[in-house]
Structure formats: structure tokens, C-alpha cells
Amino acid sequence: MWSERVFRRALIIVALAGLILGVAAWGAGRADLAAWCWAGGTIPVIAGLVASIARDLWAGRMGVDSIALVSMSGAVALGENLAGIVVAIMYAGGNLLEDIAVAHAERDLRSLIDRAPRVAHRLDGSTISDIPIEQLAVGEVILVRSGEVIPVDGIITSAAATIDESALTGEPIPVSRQAGEPARSGSLNAGTPFEIRSTATAGDSTYAGIVRMVSAAQTARSPFIRLADRYALLLLPVTLAIAGAAWLVSGDSVRALAVLVAATPCPLILAAPVAFISGVARAAKRGILVKGSGPLEALAQTHTVMFDKTGTLTVGGARLVAIEVAPNHRADEVLQLAASLEQSSHHVVAIAIVEAAIARGLTPAMASEVRETAGAGLQGVIEGRTIRVGSHQLVNGAGKPEAWIVRALRRAAWRSALSVFVAVDGRTIGALLLADELRRETPRAIQGLRKLGVARIVMVTGDRAEAAETIGAALDLDAVLSDRAPEDKVEAVAAEQRRNVTVMVGDGINDAPALAAANVGVALGARGASASSEAADVVILVDRLDAVPDAISIARRTRAIALQSIVAGLALSGLAMAVAAIGWLPPVAGALTQEAIDVAVILNALRALSAGRARGRRTMPVNVAGLLHADHAQMEPLLNRLREIADGLDRASGAGAIALISEAERIVANDIAPHERNDESLVYPRVAKYLADRHGLGAMSRAHREISHQSRLLRRLADGLRADDVDSYLVRDAQRVIESVEALVRIHNAQEEDIYEYAIGA
């Protein structure tokens, strides 16, 4: 490829030299010498073109550049040497322009390959040795210096690390990773040096897989491009027929030559490849790696999208979704005791509980005499108290459960959640409900697919029907296929594929067969299994499901630009040929017109690199959106406490009820209401600059007014409240207001998150 590009550059230099020398000779009054110079610059280009066409024929391909060969040869034969050299320059320059356009389109893809590390700093005790990354084995300790690319996948073993993952995910802000967390190859050390222990060889690491996918993306050709090549072959006989007719009617061979030099196959042979490689590069900028133009074209025709559930539509794994507490106990107390005991276990549920406690700012205490009952729970001693954490049967035994425990079990059943009970010295004080919940961006992703006109959205999962149907109903999916083994998923995908173009989205090893069976397999590769990434046609490197509609949107825009370039280019070429046929366009002007059409077609195809008008709007800085997200995260503990207060009022009376209602009123008055007022007066005017219109913010302002109204109602309830005033009706009224505020703020925050994502162009 490199030598071919050098040869093309040599041809354009020869042709330009011939043109310049000929113009100089003509200016000196030597028209005969000028003709020889122009012919001398044309003939090497003709020879190079003959060799190229012969090579194509030998490989079983028909060269569509035959039109250029006929026009240059005809010009030299008819003595129209100036027209011949102009066509030669246009042909050689067109090849050079194609090289430049493709190189520009591939720049983002090539940068991924060029930055791949070659050397690693292996630590052996206190000795550091530089070795080729191919020699690294699993389990070796590697030093990653500041500004270096992480060579292989590993686990951080030293202090916290600041890592720039933008090359993999497209996210511009560096992330902080702690000891024990993974570090992916291809990421950049944006902080101080740190050490990792390799978990994969260089060939099996994340970045090596990406490089392989990029290489495939640069060589694969889509059916659309191959079809364009076949149509380009029809242009030769059509051009010859028009040129012959012009010669026959006019008796002027020069008119036929003008038709030949005005004809250009560029809209067919260049527009589609340049547009599609531009689309692939555009997707790469968004953290979406498309393995070539074939999958990109198939994505553009998507009719049905099928999703796996666990880890795809949902976050995957156990997450703390609620804490149920016994009377006179607090949620933080229950969670801290559970985490203190569970930190001794490596079970996935134990890890989730410990992570939830740390996220709430709780510090697990040290436990002693810890004993684990397989599949049931743990028992140990903390500060002299016997703590038991585990299943309902282990903690509560076979006796009649208390009313709050019955409620906790009922709520766990409603949410398809796992319940983990906590007891202190034989008395149960609370229960943790853990479940797999929807990703925050999942509803937005489904809505994005609907807006793009995707006709059918299906979930196919191995989970039981009850849990699957709950997710399906929440997302308003067209179909839910549950209790499906991997082979059943393949059959389901094949059934959909027989009817329409089908995309399958998954993240796990068990999804790999279904991904391979679909027209387009999309793997969430940020944390998914390498098997699914290898089987997929598209790998999403950002851990965001709403990248799926982004990929389809980019694919459709790319295909539309390719079609636009082809149709407009052929129309202009046909018009130029018609004008040449009636004698209004001489050969030299025809050659210049042909090149203008070629340049216009290529420049239009390169528009697939850009975001388009919808994304060309001004976008909010990511760090600003991050601050707004952080504000919402800080409200989460307050909302959890409001839910606990509402539940606690079920059992409260007298002074206890007054204390709970007063606490809820303080939370709403001192934290939630000021937050909403700040949004209205400061945040919304700032966000409005990045929105197409303020209609969405108007609806959000209406929610602010309703939250403010509920806040006033709660204040009236709490003001001057005495123990004698408390009855079941007042308690229920207080519960309704508190639950309304909590639900309103949660829904309101979720809607604001969607607006913020739109504002940053995500």
C-alpha cells in the first residue's frame, strides 16, 4: 500500500512537470514543443493506468478507471495533448485526493494502533527491566510511569492511580482507580507512577483486541460498496455509447473526446468507501468500535433490536436497593453491622453489601469468631455482640415473624430482590434488599431507538419470567423472551433475523453465540467478556447502553451521505456529458468539470466524520454536567432517609411520630427545597443555553412548584404539633406528603439527568 501511494505521487509530479514545461514552451512560441511536453507528461500516467487495470483483471476485478484510459489515449491520438495532460493530472490528482481523504478518515482509527505500547517495565523485587510486552506473563508486576500507556490488562497493586481512559471509552475526564481495581491496557497514566499485576498476556489484553478489530475495520468492505463498484462498471459502456452517438451525429471526434473526459466514475467508486470509513472513524470517536463498513451498513438498516437483560439492560449483579428496619433502629446501623461481618466473605452478595456501606461513608468494624454457613450467611462477634447476617431462615428461624419482617419479605418478592437479614444478640434489627436494577441510561437508550424508528425491541434472557416481565413492562418492550439458554437465544435471534435486519446487544460469554448469529452483534465491551467482544461486529467501549442508538444514528447518517454523494455526483456527471455531447463543453473544460465533481463528491462524503446539524449545536462542558450529577448523588441519602421515615411512621405514635415528622420537615426545608430553588434560579438558566428550546425545562419548573407545594404542606403539618394531636389520620397524611416528596424528587432528578445528557451531546 505504501509503495503504491509513492507511485501515485510520482505520477502526479510527472504530469504536473509536463504541464508546466508545455505551458512554458507554448508561451515561448514553440507550440510543437509544448505538444510534446504535454504528451510526454500524459504517457507515463497512461502506462501506470494500464498496469493498474491489468493487475485488477488478473485479480478478477474489472477496472472502472477504463474511462480515464480511453479519454487520455484518445486525446493523445487526436492531437488534443493539452486535454490529455489535464485528464492525466486530474486522474493522478484524484488518486492522491482519495489517499488524502481516506487517510484523514482513518486518522482516529490509526491513532489507536500507533499508540499501542511496545515495551513494559517489569519489576522483579527492586530491579526494573524493560522487556517487549510480548514476553510478559500473567501474574507479573509492572511499573507504569507517568504519561505512559498501560501495556497489558492488570490489577492495581500500589496506591490509587489516575487513569485517562479516553482512548478506549471516549470519556475525556480521567478516573481514579484504587488498589485492587482493574486497569485496562491502552489507558494512559495521567497521575503518578503506579504498579499493576498482569491478568492477561499482551495478545489477550483489551488493547490488543481493539487493534485487531481496527485492522479488520480498515480492510472490510460493505455490500453497499461492492454494489457501487458493480454499477460503476456499467458507466463505461454508457459513456462510450454517448460519446459514439455524439461523434456519429456531429462528425466531430473531438466532441466524443469531450464526453469521455467529462465522464467520471468517482461518485460510485470513491463516495461510498470514503463515507463509510469516515462513519467508522466517527463512531470510534464516540467510543464505538465498528469492525468495518459492512456492519455499519447493516446497522443503518436496523429493524429489530434484541437485548440481553443482565449486565446489558441492567447493571448486572447484586445492588442494594432498599433497607428495611425494625422499630427504633436506623438503616445505617443495619448496613454497617452487615458490612462488618460480610467483609470476611468473598461471596458476590457480600461484596455488594460492603461496597454499599463504603459508598454511604460507613466504616465496617472488625469482626471476630466469624463462621460461615454455606449458602445461608455468616455469624460473628462485633464489639462483644453476636451478629448474624443471612437468609430469613438462618436469622429468624421457623417462628412467627414480626409484622415488619413480613412486610420486608413481601417487598422483596415484589421487587424480585434477595433479602439479607441482620440480627444482634438473637434479635432481628433489619433487612437488606439486593437486586439487579436497570442502568440509569436504559430508558433513554430505548427511547432513542424509538425515535430512530426501530420498529421492534425485544429482551431475550435466561432469567425467570417474573423478573424479566417486570423489566419488560418498565421499558415498554415489544416482546420478552425469558428462561432462554444460550442455544435458545440463538434460535430466537435467527427467527427475528429471518423476518428483518436484527441487531443483538449483549455483554457476557453466554451472549457470544447470539451475537454471532445476528445481522449485527453489539457487545458492551467496557466490562464484558472477551468472547462476546470477539463474536460481535460492534464493540461499545464506553459502559453506556445509550451508545447503541448513537451507533445506529451514525450508521444511518453515513449511509445517507454515501447515497447523496453517489446520486448527486452521477447527476452532475451526466449533465456534463450531455453538455459535452452537444458541443458546449470542450475537452479541457470537460476535464476540469470532471475534477470539480470528484472533489465535491469526496468532500461531501467526508461530512460523515462530523456530528451533523443535530450534534453541531453548542454543548455543555462535561465537567459542568458532572457537578450537576454530583448534586443529585448527594441527595440520594436524604431521599433514602425520607423513605425510612415514611416506613417508620407505620409503627410510631405520640412523641416518636412527632420526632419523625419533624425530621422529615427539616430535611425537606433545609436541603431539598433549597436545592430545587437553586436549580430554578441558577442551574436552569445555565443549561438553557445548550438546549434547542426551553420546553423540557418548563416541565421541570412545574415539578419544582409541586415539590415546593408539598414542602409547605409538610411544614403546616409539623408546625406546633403536640403528642395529643397525633392520631392514625395525621400519621397517614404525613406519610402521604413525605412519600410524595420522595417520589417526586426521584422522578424529577431522573428527568433532569436526561436533560443534562442531551445538553452535553451524549
C-alpha positions in Angstrom: 0.0 0.0 0.0 2.8 2.4 0.9 4.7 1.8 -2.4 1.5 2.2 -4.4 0.9 5.6 -2.8 4.5 6.6 -3.6 4.0 5.6 -7.2 0.8 7.7 -7.3 2.6 10.7 -6.1 5.4 10.2 -8.7 2.7 10.1 -11.4 1.2 13.4 -10.3 4.7 15.0 -10.2 5.5 13.8 -13.8 2.1 15.0 -15.1 2.5 18.5 -13.4 6.0 18.8 -14.8 4.8 18.0 -18.3 2.0 20.6 -18.0 4.4 23.3 -16.7 7.1 22.7 -19.3 4.5 22.7 -22.0 3.0 26.0 -20.9 6.5 27.5 -20.8 7.2 26.2 -24.4 3.8 27.5 -25.6 4.5 30.9 -24.1 7.8 31.0 -25.9 6.1 30.4 -29.2 7.1 26.7 -29.5 3.7 25.1 -29.9 5.2 21.9 -31.3 7.5 21.5 -28.2 4.5 22.3 -25.9 2.5 19.4 -27.6 5.5 17.0 -27.0 5.8 18.1 -23.3 2.1 17.6 -22.7 2.1 14.2 -24.4 5.3 13.2 -22.5 3.5 14.0 -19.2 0.4 12.0 -20.2 2.0 8.8 -21.5 3.6 7.7 -18.1 0.1 8.2 -16.5 -1.4 6.1 -19.3 1.2 3.4 -18.7 0.6 3.4 -14.9 -3.1 3.1 -15.5 -2.7 0.2 -17.9 -0.7 -1.6 -15.3 -3.3 -0.9 -12.7 -6.1 -2.2 -14.9 -4.1 -5.3 -15.8 -3.5 -6.0 -12.1 -7.2 -5.7 -11.4 -8.1 -8.0 -14.2 -5.5 -10.6 -13.0 -7.2 -10.4 -9.6 -10.6 -11.0 -11.1 -11.7 -7.3 -10.9 -12.7 -5.1 -13.8 -11.1 -1.7 -13.5 -13.6 1.1 -13.7 -10.8 3.6 -14.5 -11.1 2.4 -18.1 -12.9 5.6 -18.9 -9.8 7.7 -17.9 -7.6 5.3 -20.0 -9.8 5.8 -23.1 -10.1 9.5 -22.7 -6.3 10.1 -22.3 -5.4 7.7 -25.1 -8.0 9.3 -27.3 -6.7 12.8 -26.6 -3.1 11.9 -27.5 -4.3 10.0 -30.6 -6.4 13.0 -31.8 -3.6 15.5 -31.0 -5.5 17.1 -28.1 -2.5 16.9 -25.9 -3.5 19.7 -23.6 -6.7 17.9 -22.9 -4.8 14.7 -22.4 -2.4 16.2 -19.8 -5.3 17.9 -18.0 -7.1 14.5 -17.7 -3.8 12.9 -16.6 -3.4 15.4 -13.9 -7.0 15.0 -12.8 -6.7 11.2 -12.7 -3.4 11.2 -10.8 -4.6 14.0 -8.6 -7.9 12.2 -8.0 -5.9 9.2 -6.7 -3.9 11.4 -4.5 -7.0 13.1 -3.2 -8.5 9.7 -2.5 -5.4 8.8 -0.5 -5.6 12.0 1.5 -9.4 11.6 2.1 -9.1 8.0 3.3 -6.1 8.9 5.5 -8.0 11.7 7.0 -11.0 9.5 7.7 -8.8 6.7 9.1 -6.8 9.1 11.3 -8.7 8.3 14.5 -8.6 4.6 13.8 -4.9 4.7 13.0 -4.1 6.7 16.2 -5.4 3.7 18.2 -2.9 1.4 16.5 0.0 3.9 16.6 -0.2 4.5 20.4 0.0 0.7 21.2 2.8 0.2 23.7 5.8 -1.8 22.7 7.8 -2.1 26.0 6.9 -2.8 29.6 8.8 -2.1 32.8 8.8 -5.4 34.7 9.5 -5.3 38.4 11.5 -8.2 40.0 12.0 -7.2 43.6 13.7 -3.9 43.4 15.0 -4.4 39.9 13.3 -2.8 36.9 13.9 -4.3 33.5 12.4 -3.2 30.1 11.1 -6.0 28.0 8.9 -6.4 24.9 5.3 -6.6 26.0 5.0 -9.9 24.1 7.3 -11.5 26.8 5.1 -10.6 29.7 3.3 -13.4 31.5 0.2 -13.4 33.7 0.9 -12.5 37.3 4.0 -10.3 36.7 4.3 -6.9 38.4 4.7 -4.0 36.0 5.6 -0.4 36.7 3.5 2.2 34.8 5.2 5.6 34.8 3.5 9.0 34.4 2.3 9.7 30.9 2.8 6.0 29.8 0.2 3.8 28.2 -0.7 0.7 30.3 0.8 -2.2 28.3 -1.5 -5.1 29.4 -4.6 -5.7 31.5 -4.0 -5.9 35.2 -5.0 -5.2 38.8 -3.6 -2.1 40.5 -1.4 -3.2 43.4 0.1 0.1 44.6 -1.7 3.3 45.8 -4.5 4.9 43.9 -4.0 5.7 40.3 -5.4 8.4 38.0 -6.1 6.9 34.6 -7.1 8.6 31.3 -9.4 6.1 29.5 -10.4 8.4 26.7 -8.7 6.3 24.0 -10.9 3.3 25.0 -14.1 5.0 26.1 -14.1 8.5 24.6 -14.7 9.9 28.1 -12.3 13.0 28.4 -12.1 13.1 32.2 -9.5 10.9 33.9 -10.9 8.4 36.5 -9.4 7.5 39.9 -8.8 3.8 40.5 -7.9 2.2 43.9 -5.7 -0.7 44.7 -7.4 -3.9 43.7 -9.3 -2.3 40.9 -8.7 -3.2 37.2 -6.5 -1.2 34.8 -7.1 -1.8 31.1 -4.4 -1.8 28.5 -4.5 1.2 26.2 -5.4 3.6 29.1 -2.9 6.4 29.9 -1.4 7.0 33.3 -2.5 10.6 34.0 -1.1 10.7 37.5 1.9 9.5 39.5 3.6 6.1 38.7 1.8 3.0 40.0 2.2 -0.8 39.8 -0.1 -3.4 38.3 -0.1 -7.2 38.4 -0.9 -8.5 34.9 -4.1 -10.5 34.5 -3.6 -11.2 30.8 -0.8 -11.5 28.2 -0.3 -8.8 25.6 -2.2 -10.7 23.0 -5.2 -11.4 25.2 -5.4 -7.9 26.6 -8.1 -5.3 25.9 -6.0 -3.1 23.7 -4.7 -6.0 21.5 -8.3 -7.0 20.8 -9.1 -3.4 19.9 -6.1 -3.2 17.5 -7.3 -6.5 15.8 -10.7 -5.1 15.4 -9.4 -1.8 14.0 -7.3 -3.7 11.5 -10.4 -5.6 10.4 -12.4 -2.4 10.2 -9.8 -0.9 7.8 -9.9 -3.8 5.3 -13.6 -5.0 5.4 -15.9 -3.8 2.6 -19.6 -3.5 2.8 -22.1 -5.0 0.4 -23.1 -1.3 -0.4 -19.5 -0.5 -1.6 -19.3 -3.7 -3.6 -22.6 -2.9 -5.3 -21.4 0.6 -6.1 -18.3 -1.0 -7.7 -20.5 -3.2 -9.9 -22.7 -0.2 -11.0 -19.5 1.7 -11.8 -18.7 -0.9 -14.4 -21.9 0.0 -16.3 -20.7 3.6 -16.6 -18.0 2.6 -19.2 -20.4 1.2 -21.9 -22.9 4.0 -21.3 -20.1 6.6 -21.7 -18.8 5.0 -24.9 -22.3 4.9 -26.3 -22.9 8.6 -25.6 -19.5 9.5 -27.0 -20.1 7.4 -30.1 -23.5 8.9 -30.7 -22.1 12.5 -30.3 -19.4 11.6 -32.9 -21.8 10.0 -35.2 -24.3 12.9 -35.2 -21.8 15.7 -35.3 -19.0 14.0 -37.2 -16.6 15.6 -34.8 -14.3 13.2 -32.9 -13.2 16.0 -30.5 -16.8 16.2 -29.3 -16.7 12.5 -28.4 -13.4 13.1 -26.6 -15.1 15.8 -24.6 -17.8 13.4 -23.5 -15.1 10.9 -22.4 -13.1 13.4 -20.3 -16.3 14.8 -18.7 -17.4 11.3 -17.5 -16.3 10.3 -14.0 -16.9 7.1 -12.0 -15.7 8.8 -8.8 -19.2 9.2 -7.3 -19.5 5.4 -7.4 -16.0 4.2 -6.7 -14.9 6.8 -4.1 -18.0 8.2 -2.4 -19.1 5.0 -0.6 -15.7 3.9 0.7 -14.8 7.4 1.9 -18.2 7.9 3.6 -18.1 4.6 5.3 -14.6 4.8 6.6 -15.5 8.3 7.9 -18.5 6.8 9.6 -16.4 4.2 11.3 -14.0 6.9 12.4 -16.8 9.0 13.7 -18.1 6.0 15.7 -14.6 5.4 17.1 -14.6 9.0 18.5 -17.8 8.1 20.4 -16.3 5.0 21.9 -18.0 2.7 19.4 -15.7 0.4 17.5 -17.3 -0.9 14.3 -15.5 -3.8 12.6 -15.6 -2.4 9.1 -18.2 -0.8 6.8 -20.3 -4.0 6.4 -21.6 -3.9 10.0 -22.1 -0.1 9.7 -24.2 -0.5 6.6 -26.3 -3.3 8.3 -26.7 -1.1 11.4 -28.2 1.6 9.1 -31.0 -0.8 8.1 -31.8 -1.9 11.6 -35.5 -3.0 12.1 -35.3 -5.1 15.3 -33.0 -4.7 18.3 -32.7 -7.6 20.8 -31.2 -7.1 24.3 -29.8 -9.5 26.8 -31.0 -8.5 30.3 -28.4 -9.0 33.0 -25.4 -6.6 32.5 -27.0 -5.1 29.4 -30.3 -3.6 30.2 -29.5 -3.9 33.9 -26.3 -3.0 35.9 -25.5 -6.7 36.4 -25.0 -8.4 39.8 -26.5 -7.6 43.2 -27.1 -3.9 44.2 -28.5 -2.6 47.4 -31.9 -1.3 46.5 -33.6 -0.8 50.0 -33.0 -1.3 53.7 -35.9 -2.4 55.9 -35.5 -1.7 59.6 -37.1 -2.8 62.9 -38.7 -0.3 65.2 -36.1 2.0 67.0 -33.3 1.1 64.6 -31.6 3.0 61.8 -30.7 1.9 58.3 -27.1 2.9 58.6 -26.7 0.8 61.7 -28.1 -2.2 59.9 -25.9 -1.7 56.9 -22.7 -1.1 58.9 -23.1 -4.2 61.0 -23.8 -6.3 57.9 -20.8 -4.9 56.1 -18.6 -5.5 59.2 -19.4 -9.2 59.0 -19.6 -9.6 55.2 -16.1 -8.2 54.7 -14.9 -11.6 55.8 -16.6 -13.3 52.8 -15.8 -13.3 49.1 -19.4 -14.0 48.0 -20.8 -11.6 45.4 -23.6 -10.6 47.7 -21.1 -9.9 50.5 -19.0 -7.7 48.2 -22.1 -5.7 47.1 -23.0 -5.1 50.8 -19.5 -3.9 51.7 -19.4 -1.6 48.6 -22.8 -0.1 49.5 -21.6 0.6 53.1 -18.5 2.3 51.9 -20.4 4.3 49.3 -22.6 5.7 52.2 -19.5 6.7 54.1 -19.7 3.9 56.7 -16.6 2.2 58.1 -17.0 -1.5 58.7 -15.8 -2.6 62.1 -13.5 -5.6 62.8 -15.4 -8.9 63.5 -14.0 -11.9 65.3 -15.0 -15.6 65.6 -16.6 -15.4 62.1 -18.3 -18.6 60.9 -19.9 -19.0 57.5 -22.8 -21.3 56.8 -22.5 -22.1 53.1 -25.3 -20.6 51.1 -27.1 -19.2 54.2 -25.0 -16.5 55.9 -22.4 -15.5 58.5 -22.2 -15.2 62.3 -19.5 -13.4 64.3 -18.8 -11.1 67.2 -18.5 -7.3 66.9 -17.7 -5.2 70.0 -19.0 -8.0 72.3 -22.3 -8.5 70.4 -23.2 -11.6 68.4 -24.1 -10.6 64.9 -25.9 -12.9 62.4 -26.3 -11.9 58.8 -28.0 -14.1 56.2 -31.2 -15.6 54.9 -34.6 -15.4 56.6 -34.4 -19.0 57.7 -30.9 -18.6 59.2 -31.6 -15.4 61.0 -35.2 -15.6 62.0 -35.7 -19.3 62.3 -39.1 -21.1 61.9 -41.0 -19.0 64.4 -43.8 -16.5 63.5 -42.1 -13.4 62.0 -42.8 -9.9 63.2 -45.0 -7.6 61.1 -42.1 -5.6 59.7 -40.3 -8.8 58.6 -43.4 -9.9 56.8 -43.5 -6.5 55.0 -39.8 -6.8 54.2 -40.3 -10.3 52.6 -43.3 -9.0 50.7 -41.4 -6.0 49.3 -38.5 -8.3 48.4 -40.9 -10.5 46.4 -42.4 -7.5 44.6 -39.0 -6.3 43.5 -37.6 -9.8 42.7 -35.0 -9.0 45.3 -32.8 -11.0 47.6 -33.4 -10.3 51.3 -30.4 -10.4 53.8 -31.5 -10.1 57.4 -29.3 -8.8 60.3 -29.7 -9.8 63.9 -28.0 -8.6 67.1 -27.8 -11.0 70.1 -30.7 -13.0 68.6 -33.0 -10.1 67.8 -33.5 -9.2 64.1 -33.0 -5.4 63.6 -33.2 -5.0 59.8 -33.0 -6.5 56.3 -31.1 -5.5 53.2 -32.8 -5.9 49.9 -30.5 -6.6 46.9 -31.5 -6.8 43.3 -30.3 -6.3 39.8 -31.6 -2.9 38.7 -31.9 -1.0 35.4 -29.0 1.0 34.2 -29.7 4.7 34.6 -29.4 5.3 30.9 -31.5 2.3 29.8 -34.9 4.1 29.4 -33.1 6.9 27.5 -31.5 4.2 25.2 -34.9 2.6 24.5 -36.4 6.0 23.8 -33.6 6.8 21.5 -34.2 3.7 19.5 -37.9 4.5 19.2 -37.0 8.0 17.9 -34.8 6.5 15.3 -37.7 4.4 14.0 -36.6 1.0 15.2 -39.8 -1.0 14.8 -39.3 -3.8 17.3 -37.4 -4.0 20.6 -37.1 -7.4 22.3 -35.5 -8.7 25.5 -34.1 -12.2 25.5 -32.8 -13.6 28.8 -32.1 -16.7 30.8 -33.8 -15.2 33.8 -37.2 -16.4 35.1 -40.3 -15.0 33.5 -41.4 -12.9 36.6 -38.2 -10.9 36.8 -38.0 -10.5 33.0 -41.6 -9.3 32.7 -41.1 -6.7 35.3 -38.2 -5.2 33.3 -40.1 -5.5 30.0 -43.1 -3.7 31.4 -41.0 -0.9 32.9 -39.4 -0.3 29.5 -42.5 -0.9 27.3 -40.7 -3.5 25.2 -42.4 -5.2 22.3 -41.6 -8.8 23.5 -39.9 -10.5 26.4 -38.4 -13.9 25.9 -37.4 -15.5 29.3 -35.9 -18.7 30.5 -33.7 -18.9 27.4 -30.4 -20.9 27.4 -27.7 -19.7 25.1 -28.8 -22.1 22.3 -32.4 -20.8 22.7 -31.1 -17.2 22.4 -29.5 -18.2 19.0 -32.9 -19.6 17.8 -34.7 -16.5 18.9 -32.2 -14.3 17.1 -32.4 -16.5 14.0 -36.2 -16.3 14.0 -36.2 -12.5 14.1 -33.4 -12.3 11.5 -35.5 -14.3 9.0 -38.0 -11.5 9.0 -36.0 -8.3 9.3 -32.5 -6.9 9.9 -31.8 -7.7 13.5 -29.2 -6.3 16.0 -28.4 -8.3 19.1 -26.9 -6.5 22.1 -25.1 -8.4 25.0 -22.2 -8.4 27.3 -21.4 -11.9 28.6 -19.8 -15.1 27.3 -23.2 -16.7 27.1 -24.2 -14.0 24.6 -21.4 -14.7 22.1 -23.4 -17.3 20.0 -26.4 -15.0 19.8 -24.2 -12.0 18.8 -22.6 -14.1 16.1 -26.0 -15.2 14.8 -27.4 -11.7 14.4 -27.1 -9.4 11.3 -25.1 -7.2 13.7 -23.8 -8.3 17.1 -23.1 -5.4 19.5 -21.0 -6.2 22.6 -20.8 -3.9 25.7 -17.0 -4.4 25.8 -16.2 -1.9 28.6 -16.7 -4.7 31.2 -17.9 -7.6 29.1 -16.3 -10.9 28.3 -13.7 -11.0 25.6 -15.6 -13.9 23.9 -18.6 -11.6 23.3 -16.4 -8.8 22.0 -14.7 -11.2 19.6 -18.0 -12.5 18.3 -19.5 -9.1 17.9 -19.5 -6.8 14.8 -19.6 -3.7 17.0 -17.9 -3.2 20.4 -19.1 -0.4 22.7 -16.0 0.7 24.7 -18.0 3.1 26.9 -20.0 1.5 29.6 -23.2 3.1 28.4 -26.2 1.5 26.8 -27.3 4.7 25.0 -24.3 4.3 22.8 -26.5 1.7 20.9 -28.8 4.3 19.4 -25.8 6.5 18.8 -24.2 3.8 16.7 -27.4 3.3 14.6 -27.7 7.1 14.2 -24.1 7.4 12.9 -24.7 4.4 10.6 -27.8 5.9 9.1 -26.3 9.3 8.6 -23.2 7.7 6.9 -25.3 5.6 4.5 -27.4 8.7 3.7 -24.3 10.7 2.9 -22.9 8.0 0.7 -26.2 7.7 -1.3 -26.4 11.5 -1.5 -22.8 11.7 -2.9 -23.4 9.0 -5.4 -26.8 10.4 -6.7 -25.6 14.0 -6.9 -22.3 13.1 -8.4 -23.7 10.9 -11.1 -26.4 13.5 -11.9 -23.7 16.2 -12.3 -21.5 13.9 -14.4 -24.5 13.0 -16.6 -25.2 16.7 -17.1 -21.6 17.4 -18.0 -21.6 14.6 -20.5 -24.8 15.9 -22.1 -23.4 19.4 -22.4 -20.2 18.0 -24.0 -22.2 15.9 -26.4 -24.0 18.9 -27.9 -20.6 20.7 -28.2 -20.9 23.3 -25.4 -18.1 21.8 -23.3 -14.6 21.4 -24.9 -12.3 18.6 -23.7 -10.1 20.8 -21.4 -13.1 22.3 -19.8 -14.7 18.9 -19.5 -11.7 17.6 -17.7 -11.8 20.5 -15.2 -15.5 19.9 -14.7 -14.9 16.2 -14.0 -12.3 17.0 -11.3 -14.6 19.6 -9.7 -17.3 16.9 -9.4 -14.8 14.5 -7.9 -13.6 17.0 -5.3 -17.2 17.9 -4.4 -18.2 14.2 -4.0 -15.2 13.4 -1.8 -15.7 16.5 0.4 -19.4 15.6 0.8 -18.5 12.1 1.8 -16.1 13.4 4.4 -19.1 15.0 6.2 -19.7 11.6 7.7 -16.8 12.5 10.0 -18.7 15.3 11.6 -21.6 15.2 14.0 -24.2 16.8 11.7 -26.5 19.6 12.4 -28.2 17.9 15.4 -24.9 17.4 17.1 -23.3 20.5 15.7 -25.1 22.6 18.4 -23.3 24.1 21.3 -22.8 21.5 24.0 -22.4 21.8 27.8 -18.9 21.0 29.1 -18.8 17.5 30.6 -17.3 18.8 33.9 -20.3 21.1 34.4 -22.7 18.1 33.9 -20.5 16.1 36.3 -21.1 18.7 39.0 -24.8 18.6 38.4 -24.8 14.8 38.6 -22.8 15.0 41.9 -25.5 17.3 43.3 -28.1 14.6 42.7 -25.8 11.9 44.2 -25.6 14.0 47.4 -29.4 14.0 47.7 -29.7 10.2 47.5 -29.0 9.6 51.3 -31.6 12.2 52.1 -34.2 10.6 49.9 -33.4 7.2 51.4 -33.9 8.7 54.9 -37.3 10.1 53.9 -38.3 6.6 52.8 -37.2 5.2 56.1 -39.2 7.9 58.0 -42.3 7.1 56.0 -41.9 3.4 56.8 -41.1 4.2 60.5 -44.4 6.2 60.9 -46.2 2.9 60.4 -45.2 1.9 64.0 -44.8 5.4 65.6 -47.1 7.2 67.9 -47.1 10.3 70.1 -43.6 11.8 70.6 -42.0 9.3 68.3 -44.2 10.2 65.4 -43.6 13.9 66.1 -39.8 13.4 66.0 -40.0 11.6 62.7 -42.3 14.1 61.1 -40.1 17.0 62.3 -37.0 15.3 61.0 -38.6 14.9 57.6 -39.7 18.5 57.6 -36.1 19.6 58.3 -34.7 17.5 55.5 -37.2 18.9 53.0 -37.0 22.5 54.2 -33.2 22.7 54.8 -31.9 20.5 52.0 -34.4 19.5 49.3 -36.4 22.8 48.8 -33.2 25.0 48.6 -31.7 22.5 46.1 -34.8 22.9 43.9 -34.8 26.7 44.2 -31.1 26.7 43.3 -31.9 24.6 40.2 -34.6 27.1 39.1 -32.6 30.3 39.6 -29.0 29.2 38.8 -28.8 25.9 37.1 -31.6 26.1 34.5 -30.6 29.4 33.0 -27.1 27.9 32.6 -28.4 24.7 31.0 -30.9 26.6 28.7 -28.0 27.9 26.6 -27.3 24.4 25.4 -30.8 23.3 24.6 -32.7 23.7 21.3 -35.7 25.0 23.3 -36.8 25.5 26.9 -39.9 23.3 26.7 -38.3 20.5 28.8 -37.1 23.0 31.4 -40.6 24.4 31.6 -41.9 20.9 32.6 -39.1 20.7 35.2 -40.1 24.1 36.6 -43.6 22.7 37.1 -42.1 19.9 39.2 -40.3 22.4 41.3 -43.5 24.2 42.1 -45.2 20.9 43.1 -42.2 20.0 45.4 -42.4 23.4 46.9 -46.2 22.9 47.5 -45.6 19.6 49.2 -42.9 21.2 51.3 -45.4 23.8 52.5 -47.9 21.1 53.4 -45.4 19.2 55.4 -44.4 22.4 57.3 -48.0 23.1 58.2 -48.3 19.5 59.5 -45.2 19.8 61.6 -45.7 23.3 63.0 -46.9 23.3 66.6 -47.5 19.6 66.6 -48.2 18.1 70.0 -48.3 14.5 71.2 -52.1 14.8 71.8 -52.6 15.8 68.1 -51.1 12.6 66.8 -53.6 10.0 65.5 -53.7 7.5 62.7 -55.2 10.1 60.3 -52.4 12.6 60.9 -49.7 10.0 60.6 -51.2 8.8 57.3 -51.4 12.4 56.0 -47.7 12.9 56.9 -46.7 9.6 55.2 -48.5 10.7 52.0 -46.7 14.0 51.9 -43.3 12.5 52.7 -43.7 9.7 50.1 -44.9 12.3 47.5 -41.8 14.4 48.0 -39.5 11.4 47.9 -41.1 10.0 44.7 -41.4 13.4 43.0 -37.7 14.3 43.6 -36.5 10.9 42.4 -38.5 11.1 39.2 -37.6 14.8 38.8 -33.8 14.0 39.2 -34.0 11.3 36.6 -35.7 13.6 34.1 -33.0 16.3 34.8 -30.3 13.6 34.2 -31.8 13.1 30.7 -31.7 16.8 30.0 -28.1 17.1 31.2 -27.1 14.2 29.0 -28.8 15.9 26.0 -27.1 19.2 26.9 -23.6 17.6 26.7 -24.4 15.9 23.4 -24.3 12.4 24.9 
